[in-house]
Structures are given as C-alpha cells and as structure tokens.
Amino acid sequence: MARGNDYVRDADRTLEETYEEPMSLAAYVDRIFENPTIASHASKYLLEAIEAAGTRTVVEEGEEKKRYRFFDDPYNDGEHAILGNTEVLNGFVDDLRSIAAGRAKDEKIIWFEGPTATGKSELKRCLVNGLREYSKTPAGRRYTVEWNVTTAEASERGLSYGGDATAADDQNWYESPVQAHPLSVFPEEVREDLLARLNEVLDDHVPVQVDAQLDPFSREAYNFLEERYRREGEDELFSAITDENHLRVKNYVVDVGQGVGVLHSEDDGRPKERLVGSWMHGMLQELDSRGRKNPQAFSYDGVLSQGNGVLTVVEDAAQHADLLQKLLNVPDEQSVKLDKGIGMDVDTQMLIISNPDLEAQLNQHADRNGMDPLKALKRRLDKHRFGYLTNLSLETELIRRELTNETAVWEAESYGELAERIRAPVRVTIKGQDGETRTQEFAPHAVEAAALYAVVTRLDENDLPNGLDLVDKALIYDQGYLQEGDIRREKDEFDFDDDGNDGDHGIPVTYTRDTLAKLLQTDLDRHHADLPVEDVVMPRDVLNAMVEGLIDAPVFSTGERSEFENRVVPVKNYIYDQQESDVIEAIMHDKRVDEETVAEYVEHVYAWETDEPLYNDRGERVEPDPLKMKVFEIEHLGRFSEDDYDGNLPRESVRNFRREKVITSLNRHAWEHRNEDFSVEDVDLTAIPVIKTVLESHDWDDVERTFEDFDPRQWDDPPGGTETAQVKADTIETMVDLFGYSEASAELTSRHVMGQVSYRWD
C-alpha cells in the first residue's frame, strides 16, 4: 500500500518534469535552436497546442470529419470536452493557422457566438486546460524573463523595495508581470537576424514572429542597468545588462493570470482597468519615479496583461461591449497604452464569447449604412457560430454527462458500439428528503428518447425528402446513412440544405437535464401502481414530462411550444419500435439461425447464379441444392411461401430476390476486395443487408411460427405451466443478462410492448 512519502515523491517528480531551473539568455537562445517551437508567438503557440493532441475521425451531420482531440479535453479526462461543432472548431483552427502565419486575418478578433448551452463555456475551460497541460510538456515549454537590479549597486533603489544586493536571493528577482518574451530583450535588428536563422532551422510554413518590445516593467529594469553601466564606461553594454546576475530566463506554466487572460461577465471597472490594469497611487509616491509614473506601480491585472504571450478571452462579451471598441487596434498594432505616456506591446490571440444578444447590440445602427459607428468593430470580428447538437449520439452523451459523473469522450470503432451506448440504461444514486439514498434507473432507451426528441426539435423540416420524417433525418445525421429494410441509403443520396437552420434553435440540454432531474425526485409508483417495482423512469415518462413542461418553461415562445409538441409523435413511435425489437430479440434469442446455416445458403445461391463450383469437406463437388435454398427462404427469411416455387425450383420473384439482394451484395464485396483473393468464405455475412436481417432480427411472424401456443394477452400474469409463462421467464432473463435491463425495467418494457401487440394478435 502506498504511504504518504510515496505520494510526496510522486508530486516531486511531477514538478521536476514541469519546471526548469532558470537559465541565462544565451542558454535560452541555444535551447530554441534545438527546439524552435518553444519560442513561438502567441497564435502559433495556441495552434501547436491544438495540433499536438492529434486528431480522430467523427461523423457529424452524416459526414466524416477530422476532429482535433484537443477539444475533447484529453488532459482533463474529457470533463470539459466540447461535444460536436467539429466543423466550427476546424474553421477556428484554419483561421488560427492563417493568423499565425501572418497570411491574413491578422487584425481579426475571433468571435464565438451561439445560444445558451451549446458548449461556449466549455470552450474556455478546454482552452485553459489544454494550454496548461501542453505548457508542462518539453515541446510546449513557455518562457519569460526576470530581473535583479539590486546586484548593480546596493546603495541605489532599483526594482526592489530594499534588500540585500545578492543574485542568489530570490526575493530580489522580479518576473516580468506580463510574461515578456525572452527574445524581446534583444535590439530589434539583432532579433530579426536571430529569427531569420531560427526559422531556417524550423522549416515550417508558420514562422516564429516576435515583434514586441520589452514591457514597461522590464524596460524600467533594462534602462536602470543601461544607465548604470554606461556611467561606468562598460564596453560590452548589452552583455553587462543581461548578465545572469541581472537577467534570467525562466519557464512558467500557462494558466489563468499567467499567459491566459479571462474577463468574466461580472468583472467591472473602467475600460483601461479591465484591459491592462490600474495605477497604485500610493506606490507612485513611495517609488523613485524620476518625476513620472513608475511602471512598477501598475497592477498589470487587466485581461491583456494576464493573457500576454498566449490567449485573451472576453467571456459573455455582450457585458463588455464598451470594451470591444477599445480593442479595435490591438490585433493589428499589437500595442496598448497604460496611460498617455507609457505604452505596452502585446502578443496575444484575442477571442470573445457571446450569446446572440451581442449581435443585436452590434446591429443597432445597421440602418445608417455607411454611417454605422460600429462598422469598424464588426469588420474586425471573425465569427464562428456554435449550434445545438444535431447528432443523437452526441446529445445522448451530453445528457449522460449532465446526469452522472461520466466524462470520458465516446469513441467507437463502429456505429454499432455507439448504438449500444445510446440505448443503454442510466442509473443514478440520489438522496431523498428522508436522508436515505436510493438508486433510480432510466430504463434502456429512456435517455435515448430524451436525446432524440431534443435533436428532432433542432432540425429543419423544410428540406425533408418525400417519405422521410425528422427521426429519419436525425438517424442519417448520426449514422451517415439510413437503413430501410434491405436497402442502405448514404447521406449524400439525400438533398439536405447545407445552409439550413439545423441546430439554430430547439430544446437546450439544460431543459432536458432539469426535466430528467425532476423525474428522479418524482414518486413513480403512481405510474406503475399495479407493479411491485419502483424507481424506474421509462421512455414514455421522459417524453411526456418533456412535452408537459414546455408550457411553463419561459425559455420557449408560444410558437416554439406548439412546434415542439407536434414533433414528439415520431419520436414516440421510433422508441417504441426499439423497445419492441428488444423484446422480440429476447424472445427469439435461443432460436437464432446459426452462421453456418446462413453461410451454406449464401454459398448455394452463389453457386446457383455464377456456376462457381461448390465443394464439400472431402473436396467433392456438390451441386447447389434447390431444396435447402427453398427451406431457408421460407422458414428463416420468411419472405416466400410454397406458391413462389415450382416444386423446389424458384419462380421469378425468388430468382430476382437472390440476384438483387444476395448476389449483388456479394459482387459489391468482391469489388471492394478486388486486390485480394476473393472467395465466398471470406465474406462478412453481415455485409449483406438481407442476411444481416436474418442473423440479427426477427418479427412477430417468427415468434408465432416458433411458439405456436404463445399468447401475448396473457403476458401480465401468464398461467403456470403454459408456453407463454415459459417464454416470459426466458425473455425477462435474457433482457436482464444480455440487454442491460433491470428486472423491473424488463417487466415494464415487455408489458408495454405486449399491450400493443395484443390488439393485433391473430
């Protein structure tokens, strides 16, 4: 068992890997020629941090897209991952690359806009987390300078407020309060030559750019030392000023307040205070200011001061609209003034976050045309719009995050894996008013129902092709295709409007979360009073509660309430179909056709159509067996009857089926694997839609054919010793063991399904 000292040693090792001992300016220059990226300017550094985390492939709105893992908050176990909006984030990275390279958009302020609960706040947290952790890595080290002028002359007052004149005494070292870049110490012409040689080594399409001069605080130290050594007639003046007794380069971990500036909605003060900080008037009298304001007496706690070197974020920018006009020239001039006499160069990537209300403020004078006083500001804003999620899997993942402590980002090798997570139950432990804790279950498909309904309210119905509803569109967006029986239709076969209103409005996840949380606290016995089960929230409970709550939710307009109420019916139908499928598959679980039988059928059909030879285990040629194919097609496929055959020979309908549904799929598979030695034995049978149906799904005809004495009307309380009683016991056990149901949710789900089936049972 680990003891206290073990954890202390682990912490020591972590900090040792994070921090370095200060180094001389010359040693730093040597270091950047070994690893040029550590000298990157702000926009390039942010770009490198994003790219360092790598990429993965996702499907959003039915299309495969490359997604930067940085936005999955990988360093923080996904706690503040930005779900969805991959195309928007990719656009941000593309713009960042242009800004970093100096090709375009240098003067732009990046603007993230969108309705509430779309991930904008997560963006800020994800950026901070990612930059902090990246700065702890060797490739992401970030450096600034610190000064000690007391070593120049102990009797003179320098940057310190008294103390011993020793270089070893850390209390005499003062770090640049705005994370000044170490290369800003060099004279401009020397720095330009250094950067030219550095970029030759870097050989990158985004060169390192350091144009900033020393910050006012560091300039005060530099000037003091320069004046001191000039009086002494020092020949190597720069070497004396930057001697390691006066100047050290130190690394720092990027965080809020040091490389990242965040202006929150509640922050107040004059624009200059919020931007760069404020003068401390008492200190002006105490310090030797030589008849002027001393930069030592400045707070440097403004958002640009804290974010200098990496990133500046204005959160809830509508609350700081007055400040945005003060930022107009900062991106292109890269400077800001402390007051009329003292300016400060800044190198930071500016980013503002707002709800749609900022755009309304910016457009208040739009009717003035060329006389709009906000036109210059709007020209500098580069907008990226977050929308509501339109992927079922992402919305399900988001709701689960809201209900539980799950933070891991969903990644899957196939959509089948995602489908299992979408339908899965959620169990939440809550504490009642009596102080007792209990576990409450959202039954399988319950969270899926909430997520699907939310997505359906966000989709534009004006571009729906004939024959499709909004649930179909939601499935296409999530899977990239739509499976209709044996036919699979890819997303690009549907003419959806890329400029439509998908994700612009709809039910936000906060409404869904609050509705589900309220259901957790509801006594559900009234819904299931006839059953000895408690604490189960069914899909229909979720959908009914979401619709009923619309009328009292102030976030929705009258028109939205009416529109959203009308969209719940197809969702209810789809969720019922999923429940029905679960019950049927549980009933038929032990009656599945084995893969060997299916494979034998496929081989016989292939040989029947193509005249390819068929051999048995002894290597003997076998002719395709008409009877075997007929029996399989009637009994297992359930598509044909004796009337479709002339004896054992297939009539035209059966022949067309074999060619169009089986052979066509085999030929497609052969074409896709044309560079390999193709044989029927190599085929993944689930790649053939009709065969996939045989292997993975059944219907009530299969149930009736298999269990002749089964009666769904007896399901609630089947008589002992009947086939119905045995089928029910086996079904409930399978739903619990294999499908993730609890005994209670399996009972409730199967009752609900059988109640519907009873009406149409023959």
Buried (B, 14 or more C-beta within 10 A) or exposed (E): EEEEEEEEEEEEEEEEEBBBEBBBBEEBBEBBEEEBBBBBBBBBBBBBBBBBBEBBEBBBBBBEBEBBBBBBBBBBEBBBBBBBBBBBBBBBBEBBBBBBBBEEBBBBBBBBBBBEBBBBBBBBBBBBBBBBBBBBEEEBBBBBBBBBBBBBBEEEBBBBEEEEBBBEBEEBBBBBBBBBBBBBBBEEEEBEEBBEEBBEEBEBEBBBBBBBBBBBBBBBBBBBBBEBBEEEEBEEBBEBBBBBBBBBBBBBBBBBEBBBBBBBBEBEEEBBBBBBBBBBEEBBEEBEBEEEBBBBBBBBBBBBBBBBBBBBBBBBBBBBBEBBBBBBBBBEEBBBEBEEEBBBBBBBBBBBBBBEBBBEBBEEEEEEEEEBEBBEBBEBBBBBBBBBBBBBBBBBBBBBBBBEEBBEBBEEEEBEEBBEBBBBBBEBEEEEEEEEEEEBBBBBBBBBBBBBBBBBBBBBBEBBEEEBBBBBBBBBBBBBBBEEEBEEBEBEEBEBEEEEBBBBBBBBBEBBBBBBEEBBEEEBEEBBEEBEBEBBBBBBBBBBBBBEBBEEBEEBEEEBBEBBBEBBEBBBEBBBEBBBBBBBBBBBBEEBBEEEBBBBBBBBBBBBBEEEEBEEEEEEEEEBBBEBBBBBBBEBBBBBEEEBBEEEEBEEEBBEBBBEBBBEBBBEBBEEEEEEEBEBEEBEBBEBBBBBBBBEEBBBEBBEEBBEEBBBEBBBEBEEEBBBBBBBEBBBBBBBEEBBBBEBBBBBBBBBBBEEBBEEBE
